[in-house]
Amino acid sequence: MSQPPVLTATASAAQPPALFDRALWLARRARRALPRPEARFLHEAAIDGVLDRLDMIADRDFAKAALIWPGAPEWASALSGHPRVGALEVVPPAAEEVLPLAPGAFDLAVLGLTLHWANDPVGVLIQMRRALKPDGLLIACGFGGATLAELREALAEAEVEATGGLSPRISPMGEIRAMGALLQRAGLAMPVADADRIETSYPDSLALMRELRAMGEANALHDRNRAPLRREVLARACAIHAERHPAEGGRVAAAFEIVTLTGWAPGPDQPQAKRPGSAVARLADALGTTERPAGDKPGR
């Protein structure tokens, strides 16, 4: 029996320049360690958001689901344990951003808090949309632009003070409006982008950096500075962070923004926008007011 075709198309024929060193990212993920349960709290928060969205969709079961690039093992167990999710196929992260999914095979596709690591996020969303049946649901999670703003500010200012230059130390992350626009570019219907801000604290900046490495979220920019961060720069960054963003008990504050994107594969039964000028009733009648020609002032 012949095998179904596998999706290989990305957003465009010309690949965009690589922003991330995905081979390095994968290597770090492979050897990462999560020694404390609290190091998984961001993934747990993102998973809760996905499950809440599934619960809010009335009278809908997802017989076949795809979990793409799960950021932590909890993703698979949480989705497979949901009463409305049936068979689950897991696509682990890979160096190439090609999803081995048959077209039109899934009722649900979820990307697990790793959208911010995609070199071609539109291409990834397009592949997810093509893997869905008509009226299938797509949910994609990633960190938003407000993530680690405190640490980003401290590192940048300390490096400028010490060296007169600036190296990218934390990955760029998209603003919610830009991330929401990705859904429209990928051809999803009824797109929605939500952001949840999580505020927490750490004993110091070094503890925060250690936890980022434990979560597999350390700097993996393709054009990152390969030289180790100078000791005086690191010390100054820690001082700036503690001075400007203190938290209770002598700790430092840190904020994370989880952006959750939802959209639907186009289907024949979805609500469609009306053609401009096709209204059969006047807005003035609905509001109980008098319609005036454009340019007329009230009271005339």
C-alpha positions as CSV (number, residue, x, y, z in Angstrom):
1,M,0.0,0.0,0.0
2,S,1.4,3.4,-0.9
3,Q,2.2,5.8,1.8
4,P,0.4,9.2,2.1
5,P,2.4,12.2,0.9
6,V,4.3,14.2,3.5
7,L,4.1,17.9,3.8
8,T,7.4,19.6,2.8
9,A,6.3,23.1,1.7
10,T,7.4,26.1,3.7
11,A,6.2,29.7,3.5
12,S,8.1,30.5,0.3
13,A,10.4,29.1,-2.2
14,A,13.3,31.2,-1.0
15,Q,14.3,30.3,2.6
16,P,14.8,33.3,4.9
17,P,18.2,33.7,6.5
18,A,18.7,31.4,9.6
19,L,18.2,33.4,12.8
20,F,18.7,30.5,15.1
21,D,21.4,27.7,15.3
22,R,18.9,24.9,15.6
23,A,21.6,22.3,15.8
24,L,22.9,24.0,18.9
25,W,19.4,24.3,20.3
26,L,18.7,20.6,19.8
27,A,22.0,19.6,21.4
28,R,21.2,21.7,24.4
29,R,17.7,20.3,24.7
30,A,19.1,16.8,24.5
31,R,21.4,17.3,27.5
32,R,19.2,19.7,29.5
33,A,18.3,18.8,33.0
34,L,15.2,20.0,35.0
35,P,16.4,19.4,38.6
36,R,13.5,21.2,40.2
37,P,9.8,21.0,39.5
38,E,9.5,24.8,39.5
39,A,11.8,24.9,36.4
40,R,8.8,23.5,34.4
41,F,6.3,26.1,35.5
42,L,6.3,28.0,32.2
43,H,5.4,24.9,30.2
44,E,2.8,24.0,32.7
45,A,1.2,27.4,32.3
46,A,1.2,27.1,28.5
47,I,-0.3,23.6,28.7
48,D,-3.0,24.8,31.0
49,G,-3.8,27.6,28.5
50,V,-4.1,25.1,25.6
51,L,-6.3,22.7,27.7
52,D,-8.6,25.6,28.7
53,R,-9.1,26.5,25.0
54,L,-10.0,22.9,24.2
55,D,-12.5,22.9,27.0
56,M,-14.1,26.1,25.7
57,I,-14.9,24.6,22.3
58,A,-18.4,23.1,22.7
59,D,-19.5,19.8,21.2
60,R,-16.2,19.1,19.5
61,D,-13.9,16.1,19.7
62,F,-10.5,15.8,18.1
63,A,-10.1,12.2,17.0
64,K,-6.6,12.6,15.7
65,A,-4.1,15.2,17.0
66,A,-0.6,16.2,16.2
67,L,1.8,17.6,18.9
68,I,4.6,19.5,17.2
69,W,7.9,20.3,18.8
70,P,6.8,19.8,22.4
71,G,9.0,21.9,24.7
72,A,8.8,19.5,27.6
73,P,7.6,15.9,28.2
74,E,4.5,17.2,30.0
75,W,2.9,18.3,26.7
76,A,2.3,14.7,25.4
77,S,0.9,13.4,28.6
78,A,-1.4,16.4,29.1
79,L,-2.9,16.3,25.5
80,S,-3.2,12.5,25.4
81,G,-5.0,12.6,28.7
82,H,-7.6,15.2,27.6
83,P,-11.0,13.5,27.2
84,R,-11.7,15.1,23.9
85,V,-8.3,14.3,22.3
86,G,-8.0,10.9,20.6
87,A,-4.9,9.4,18.9
88,L,-1.8,11.7,19.4
89,E,1.1,11.8,17.0
90,V,4.2,13.6,18.3
91,V,6.7,15.4,16.0
92,P,9.9,16.0,18.0
93,P,12.1,19.1,17.2
94,A,14.5,18.7,14.3
95,A,17.2,20.7,12.7
96,E,15.1,21.1,9.6
97,E,11.8,22.8,9.9
98,V,9.9,20.3,7.8
99,L,7.0,18.6,9.4
100,P,6.5,14.9,8.5
101,L,2.7,15.1,8.5
102,A,0.3,13.8,6.0
103,P,-1.9,16.6,4.5
104,G,-5.5,16.8,5.8
105,A,-4.9,14.1,8.4
106,F,-5.6,15.8,11.7
107,D,-8.4,17.4,13.6
108,L,-6.0,19.3,15.9
109,A,-2.4,20.5,15.7
110,V,-0.6,21.9,18.7
111,L,2.9,23.5,18.7
112,G,4.3,23.3,22.3
113,L,5.9,26.6,23.4
114,T,8.6,26.5,20.8
115,L,7.3,28.9,18.1
116,H,9.9,31.5,19.2
117,W,12.7,29.0,18.0
118,A,11.4,28.8,14.4
119,N,13.5,30.4,11.7
120,D,10.5,30.4,9.4
121,P,7.4,30.6,11.7
122,V,5.0,31.3,8.9
123,G,6.3,28.2,7.1
124,V,5.7,26.1,10.2
125,L,2.2,27.4,10.6
126,I,1.4,26.8,6.9
127,Q,2.6,23.2,7.3
128,M,0.4,22.8,10.4
129,R,-2.6,24.2,8.6
130,R,-2.1,21.9,5.6
131,A,-1.9,18.9,7.9
132,L,-5.4,19.8,9.3
133,K,-8.7,18.6,8.0
134,P,-11.2,21.4,6.9
135,D,-12.3,23.2,10.1
136,G,-9.4,21.6,12.1
137,L,-8.0,23.6,15.0
138,L,-4.4,25.0,15.2
139,I,-2.9,26.1,18.5
140,A,0.7,27.4,18.6
141,C,2.5,28.7,21.7
142,G,5.7,30.8,22.0
143,F,7.3,33.4,24.1
144,G,6.4,37.0,23.4
145,G,8.4,40.2,23.3
146,A,7.9,41.1,26.9
147,T,9.8,38.0,28.0
148,L,12.9,38.7,30.0
149,A,12.8,42.4,29.3
150,E,14.5,43.1,32.7
151,L,17.5,40.8,32.0
152,R,17.7,42.0,28.4
153,E,17.9,45.6,29.5
154,A,20.6,44.9,32.2
155,L,22.8,42.9,29.9
156,A,22.6,45.4,27.1
157,E,23.4,48.4,29.3
158,A,26.3,46.6,31.1
159,E,27.9,45.6,27.8
160,V,27.6,49.0,26.3
161,E,29.2,50.5,29.4
162,A,32.1,48.1,29.4
163,T,32.8,47.6,25.7
164,G,31.1,50.4,23.8
165,G,29.3,47.7,21.8
166,L,26.4,45.4,22.0
167,S,26.0,41.7,21.3
168,P,22.7,39.8,21.1
169,R,22.5,37.8,24.3
170,I,18.8,37.0,24.4
171,S,16.8,35.8,21.4
172,P,14.4,38.3,19.9
173,M,10.8,37.5,20.4
174,G,7.8,38.8,18.5
175,E,5.2,41.3,19.8
176,I,1.7,39.8,20.1
177,R,0.4,41.8,17.2
178,A,3.1,40.6,14.9
179,M,2.7,37.0,16.1
180,G,-1.1,37.2,15.5
181,A,-0.5,38.4,12.0
182,L,1.4,35.2,11.3
183,L,-1.9,33.3,11.5
184,Q,-3.4,35.4,8.7
185,R,-0.3,35.0,6.6
186,A,-0.5,31.3,7.0
187,G,-4.1,31.2,5.8
188,L,-5.9,30.4,9.1
189,A,-9.5,31.4,9.6
190,M,-10.8,33.2,12.7
191,P,-7.3,34.0,14.0
192,V,-6.9,34.9,17.7
193,A,-3.7,35.8,19.6
194,D,-3.7,35.9,23.4
195,A,-0.9,36.8,25.8
196,D,-0.4,35.8,29.4
197,R,2.2,37.6,31.5
198,I,3.8,35.6,34.2
199,E,5.8,37.5,36.8
200,T,8.2,35.7,39.1
201,S,11.5,36.3,40.9
202,Y,14.9,34.7,41.4
203,P,17.6,34.9,44.1
204,D,19.7,36.8,41.6
205,S,20.3,37.1,37.8
206,L,22.7,34.1,37.8
207,A,20.0,31.9,39.2
208,L,17.7,33.0,36.4
209,M,20.3,32.3,33.8
210,R,20.9,28.8,35.2
211,E,17.2,28.1,35.0
212,L,17.0,29.2,31.4
213,R,19.8,26.8,30.5
214,A,18.0,24.0,32.4
215,M,14.8,24.7,30.3
216,G,16.8,24.7,27.1
217,E,16.1,28.4,26.5
218,A,19.7,29.7,26.5
219,N,21.0,31.9,23.7
220,A,21.2,29.9,20.4
221,L,21.2,32.8,17.9
222,H,23.1,32.0,14.7
223,D,25.1,35.2,14.9
224,R,25.6,35.1,18.6
225,N,28.9,36.3,20.1
226,R,30.9,33.0,20.7
227,A,33.2,34.6,23.3
228,P,32.2,34.1,26.9
229,L,30.6,37.0,28.6
230,R,33.3,39.1,30.4
231,R,33.2,38.8,34.1
232,E,32.9,42.6,34.7
233,V,30.0,42.8,32.2
234,L,28.2,39.9,34.0
235,A,28.8,41.5,37.4
236,R,27.5,44.9,36.2
237,A,24.5,43.3,34.5
238,C,23.6,41.6,37.8
239,A,23.9,44.8,39.7
240,I,21.7,46.7,37.2
241,H,19.1,44.0,37.3
242,A,19.0,44.0,41.1
243,E,18.9,47.8,41.3
244,R,16.2,48.5,38.7
245,H,14.0,45.4,39.1
246,P,14.1,44.4,42.8
247,A,11.7,41.8,44.2
248,E,10.7,41.0,47.7
249,G,13.3,39.4,50.0
250,G,16.3,40.8,48.1
251,R,15.4,38.9,44.9
252,V,15.2,40.1,41.3
253,A,12.1,40.3,39.2
254,A,11.7,38.5,35.9
255,A,8.7,38.4,33.6
256,F,7.7,36.0,30.9
257,E,5.0,36.5,28.2
258,I,3.4,33.4,26.7
259,V,1.6,34.1,23.5
260,T,-1.0,31.5,22.4
261,L,-2.2,31.6,18.7
262,T,-5.4,29.9,17.6
263,G,-6.8,29.5,14.2
264,W,-8.9,27.2,12.1
265,A,-8.2,25.5,8.8
266,P,-10.7,27.0,6.3
267,G,-13.9,24.9,6.1
268,P,-17.2,25.2,4.3
269,D,-19.3,25.6,7.5
270,Q,-17.3,28.4,9.0
271,P,-18.8,32.0,9.3
272,Q,-17.9,34.1,6.4
273,A,-17.3,37.9,6.3
274,K,-20.0,39.7,4.4
275,R,-19.2,41.5,1.1
276,P,-18.9,45.3,1.7
277,G,-22.1,47.0,0.8
278,S,-24.2,43.9,1.1
279,A,-26.1,45.0,4.3
280,V,-29.9,44.8,4.1
281,A,-30.6,47.1,7.1
282,R,-29.3,50.5,8.0
283,L,-27.1,51.0,11.1
284,A,-29.0,54.2,11.9
285,D,-32.3,52.2,12.1
286,A,-30.7,49.7,14.4
287,L,-29.4,52.5,16.7
288,G,-32.6,54.5,16.5
289,T,-30.8,57.6,15.2
290,T,-31.1,59.9,12.2
291,E,-28.7,59.3,9.3
292,R,-27.0,62.4,8.1
293,P,-24.9,62.9,4.9
294,A,-21.1,62.8,5.5
295,G,-19.8,66.2,6.5
296,D,-23.1,67.4,8.2
297,K,-22.7,68.6,11.8
298,P,-24.9,67.3,14.6
299,G,-28.0,69.5,15.2
300,R,-28.5,70.5,11.5
